[in-house]
Amino acid sequence: MTGPNRLAIFDCDGTLVDSQANICRAMVEAFTAEGLPPPPDPEIRRVVGLSLTQAIAGLLPDAEHGLHVQLAESYKRSFQAMRGAGLVDEPLFPGVAELLHALDADGWMLAVATGKSDRGLKHCLEAHGLERLFVSLQTADRHPSKPHPSMALLAMAEAGAVPETSAMIGDTSFDIGMGINAGCAAIGVAWGYHAPDELFDEGAHFVADRPDQLPEILKLALSARA
């Protein structure tokens, strides 16, 4: 009888792909369309990873919820127009494709837990030919925003894994918080949108400087919990 599967749950934006240019442009267009001064790009990058309405609430904490929802709809329209015009570019970070294939070959189950929509994640993974590698895809369409553990918990259930054999990997404190809340190992990456110190402050067990460090870090993380 075999034990539970090993599962690596990845964030998408800022972890697998560098999508900040698209996100910042769509957010600026959404604010402009609603007659509001757009936030600067560094502030927008700070909220990447949250569900869309939650991210906008982070940018406009004193505004009414109705305005957050209205801006979220404007953002979606802007992003869809950009995609329709062929302006959406979400390149993989160097070494990510090799990492995913190496983990897959080593018997790891792979999942994504992201603030993207179902449609946005599907477009992204298909563009890079990676969709077949993942056994579970969790998005903001069906879950509360990070750091709520819902996405990680369902990914584990679908992958036949348990917290002791699973790790959440992401670039923001929201990802680390979700991993901690789900009882997983929480592993940060240094190439995304939050600084390593912030990830450690949130409780990250490890932070990888490069994708090729993650296979060994994952082994260490799980062995420490055995």
Backbone torsions as a table, in degrees:
resi	resn	phi	psi	omega
1	MET	NA	127.3	-177.8
2	THR	-87.5	155.7	178.7
3	GLY	-86.3	-172.6	179.3
4	PRO	-65.5	151.8	179.3
5	ASN	-71.0	154.2	169.6
6	ARG	-84.4	132.9	-175.4
7	LEU	-130.7	128.2	171.9
8	ALA	-109.1	114.7	-179.4
9	ILE	-101.0	121.1	-177.2
10	PHE	-107.2	136.6	160.6
11	ASP	-67.2	164.4	179.7
12	CYS	-105.3	-71.7	-175.7
13	ASP	-66.2	120.9	179.9
14	GLY	89.6	-7.8	179.4
15	THR	-119.3	-55.6	175.7
16	LEU	-89.8	-43.5	-176.0
17	VAL	-127.8	152.7	176.8
18	ASP	-97.1	95.1	-174.1
19	SER	-110.8	13.9	-172.8
20	GLN	-62.6	-36.2	-178.4
21	ALA	-62.6	-42.7	179.2
22	ASN	-64.6	-46.6	-176.1
23	ILE	-64.0	-45.5	-179.3
24	CYS	-63.4	-42.9	-179.1
25	ARG	-64.1	-46.3	-178.6
26	ALA	-64.6	-37.1	-180.0
27	MET	-68.4	-42.5	177.7
28	VAL	-61.3	-43.4	179.6
29	GLU	-64.5	-37.9	180.0
30	ALA	-64.5	-47.1	179.4
31	PHE	-63.0	-42.6	-179.2
32	THR	-62.8	-40.9	-180.0
33	ALA	-63.6	-28.3	179.5
34	GLU	-93.2	7.7	177.3
35	GLY	74.2	25.8	-178.7
36	LEU	-113.0	147.6	175.4
37	PRO	-67.0	127.0	-177.3
38	PRO	-71.9	145.2	176.2
39	PRO	-70.3	154.2	176.6
40	PRO	-67.8	154.2	-176.7
41	ASP	-54.0	-42.1	179.8
42	PRO	-59.1	-35.0	177.7
43	GLU	-69.4	-37.2	178.2
44	ILE	-64.5	-44.4	-179.7
45	ARG	-61.1	-29.0	-179.1
46	ARG	-63.7	-27.6	-175.0
47	VAL	-104.4	2.3	175.9
48	VAL	-61.2	133.9	-178.7
49	GLY	112.2	-26.4	173.7
50	LEU	-78.1	158.0	170.7
51	SER	-59.4	153.6	-167.4
52	LEU	-57.8	-50.8	-178.7
53	THR	-63.4	-38.0	178.1
54	GLN	-65.2	-39.8	178.9
55	ALA	-62.7	-43.6	179.7
56	ILE	-66.5	-36.2	175.3
57	ALA	-62.3	-33.3	176.0
58	GLY	-67.9	-30.2	178.1
59	LEU	-81.8	-29.7	-179.6
60	LEU	-129.3	68.2	-172.8
61	PRO	-65.3	-21.2	-177.0
62	ASP	-95.0	-2.1	-178.3
63	ALA	-83.8	161.2	176.7
64	GLU	-70.2	152.3	179.3
65	HIS	-58.2	-35.4	-179.5
66	GLY	-60.0	-36.7	177.6
67	LEU	-70.0	-37.5	176.5
68	HIS	-58.5	-44.6	-180.0
69	VAL	-65.2	-42.2	179.9
70	GLN	-62.2	-43.6	178.1
71	LEU	-66.1	-36.1	177.9
72	ALA	-62.5	-40.5	178.1
73	GLU	-67.1	-38.7	176.6
74	SER	-63.6	-40.6	177.5
75	TYR	-60.5	-46.2	-179.5
76	LYS	-60.1	-42.6	179.3
77	ARG	-63.7	-42.2	179.2
78	SER	-62.8	-44.3	-177.8
79	PHE	-66.2	-41.9	178.9
80	GLN	-64.0	-38.0	177.1
81	ALA	-65.1	-40.8	176.8
82	MET	-62.0	-43.5	179.8
83	ARG	-64.1	-42.5	179.6
84	GLY	-62.4	-29.7	179.3
85	ALA	-89.3	3.4	179.5
86	GLY	72.8	26.3	-175.3
87	LEU	-100.5	-1.4	-179.0
88	VAL	-87.7	118.5	178.8
89	ASP	-124.2	118.1	-179.0
90	GLU	-126.0	73.9	-176.5
91	PRO	-68.9	143.7	171.6
92	LEU	-66.1	142.8	170.7
93	PHE	-65.3	144.9	-179.4
94	PRO	-55.3	132.4	177.2
95	GLY	90.6	-9.1	-176.9
96	VAL	-70.0	-44.8	-180.0
97	ALA	-60.1	-44.1	178.9
98	GLU	-62.0	-39.8	177.9
99	LEU	-60.4	-50.0	-176.9
100	LEU	-61.7	-42.5	179.2
101	HIS	-66.9	-36.5	179.2
102	ALA	-66.5	-42.7	178.5
103	LEU	-65.5	-42.4	177.9
104	ASP	-59.3	-44.4	179.8
105	ALA	-65.6	-27.1	-179.4
106	ASP	-87.5	4.7	174.3
107	GLY	92.4	7.0	176.8
108	TRP	-73.7	141.6	164.7
109	MET	-80.9	143.4	-178.9
110	LEU	-122.3	141.9	178.1
111	ALA	-141.0	163.6	172.9
112	VAL	-122.9	137.4	172.7
113	ALA	-130.5	112.8	-167.2
114	THR	-142.1	153.3	171.5
115	GLY	-76.2	-4.8	175.9
116	LYS	-65.9	165.8	170.2
117	SER	-81.5	166.5	174.1
118	ASP	-54.9	-47.1	-177.5
119	ARG	-63.7	-43.6	-179.8
120	GLY	-63.8	-41.7	178.9
121	LEU	-66.5	-41.4	179.5
122	LYS	-60.2	-47.0	178.1
123	HIS	-57.5	-45.2	-175.5
124	CYS	-64.0	-51.0	-176.6
125	LEU	-67.9	-39.0	178.9
126	GLU	-65.2	-35.9	-180.0
127	ALA	-61.1	-30.1	-178.6
128	HIS	-103.4	3.7	178.6
129	GLY	64.6	33.1	-174.9
130	LEU	-109.5	-5.0	-169.4
131	GLU	-59.9	-31.4	-176.3
132	ARG	-68.8	-18.1	-176.5
133	LEU	-76.3	-17.9	-170.3
134	PHE	-103.9	132.1	179.7
135	VAL	-92.4	-13.1	-178.5
136	SER	-150.1	131.3	179.4
137	LEU	-126.1	112.5	-177.5
138	GLN	-115.1	131.0	-175.7
139	THR	-131.5	172.8	179.6
140	ALA	-67.4	-14.6	179.4
141	ASP	-64.2	-26.2	-170.8
142	ARG	-125.8	10.5	-174.3
143	HIS	-144.7	158.0	167.9
144	PRO	-63.8	160.4	-179.7
145	SER	-67.6	149.2	167.0
146	LYS	-54.5	147.4	10.5
147	PRO	-90.5	16.1	174.0
148	HIS	-55.7	140.4	-173.9
149	PRO	-81.2	0.7	-171.0
150	SER	-51.9	-48.2	-177.3
151	MET	-61.6	-44.7	-179.1
152	ALA	-66.2	-40.2	-178.9
153	LEU	-64.2	-42.3	179.7
154	LEU	-70.8	-36.5	176.3
155	ALA	-59.0	-43.7	178.1
156	MET	-62.0	-43.7	180.0
157	ALA	-61.2	-42.9	-178.3
158	GLU	-71.7	-25.8	-176.9
159	ALA	-94.8	-2.8	-177.1
160	GLY	68.7	36.4	-178.8
161	ALA	-117.0	170.3	176.4
162	VAL	-131.6	165.4	-178.1
163	PRO	-54.3	-36.7	-177.8
164	GLU	-68.3	-16.7	-179.9
165	THR	-115.5	18.1	-174.6
166	SER	-127.8	153.8	176.8
167	ALA	-138.9	138.8	172.0
168	MET	-99.5	128.8	-175.2
169	ILE	-121.8	122.1	-179.2
170	GLY	-163.1	171.9	-173.1
171	ASP	-101.9	-4.9	-176.2
172	THR	-121.5	162.0	176.0
173	SER	-62.9	-25.3	177.8
174	PHE	-65.9	-40.0	178.0
175	ASP	-64.7	-45.6	-179.9
176	ILE	-62.1	-43.4	178.5
177	GLY	-60.8	-40.2	178.3
178	MET	-64.1	-43.7	178.4
179	GLY	-60.8	-45.0	178.4
180	ILE	-61.5	-45.4	-178.7
181	ASN	-64.8	-28.2	178.9
182	ALA	-87.2	-5.6	-179.8
183	GLY	83.1	10.3	-179.4
184	CYS	-84.8	168.9	160.6
185	ALA	-65.7	142.1	-178.6
186	ALA	-119.2	114.6	-174.2
187	ILE	-120.3	123.7	177.8
188	GLY	-91.6	161.2	172.8
189	VAL	-124.8	141.6	-171.0
190	ALA	-90.3	-1.2	-174.1
191	TRP	-99.3	8.2	-176.1
192	GLY	-102.2	-136.1	-165.3
193	TYR	-106.8	-8.6	173.0
194	HIS	-118.5	145.7	-176.6
195	ALA	-72.1	151.0	179.3
196	PRO	-53.4	-38.7	179.5
197	ASP	-59.0	-38.2	178.2
198	GLU	-65.7	-37.1	-179.3
199	LEU	-67.5	-43.7	176.8
200	PHE	-64.3	-39.9	179.4
201	ASP	-61.6	-31.6	179.6
202	GLU	-77.7	-14.9	177.9
203	GLY	118.2	11.4	179.2
204	ALA	-56.4	135.4	178.0
205	HIS	-78.9	-32.9	177.9
206	PHE	-146.4	158.0	169.1
207	VAL	-133.8	124.5	179.9
208	ALA	-89.3	136.3	175.1
209	ASP	-84.2	-26.8	-177.9
210	ARG	-141.2	151.7	178.1
211	PRO	-57.2	-35.5	-176.1
212	ASP	-69.7	-8.4	175.2
213	GLN	-83.3	-16.7	-171.2
214	LEU	-67.2	-38.6	178.5
215	PRO	-55.9	-44.1	179.7
216	GLU	-70.1	-39.7	178.3
217	ILE	-62.6	-40.8	178.3
218	LEU	-61.4	-42.0	177.4
219	LYS	-61.9	-44.6	179.1
220	LEU	-63.0	-42.2	-178.5
221	ALA	-62.4	-43.6	-178.3
222	LEU	-75.3	-35.8	179.2
223	SER	-65.9	-32.1	179.2
224	ALA	-69.2	-18.5	-177.4
225	ARG	-105.0	-1.1	-177.1
226	ALA	-69.4	NA	NA
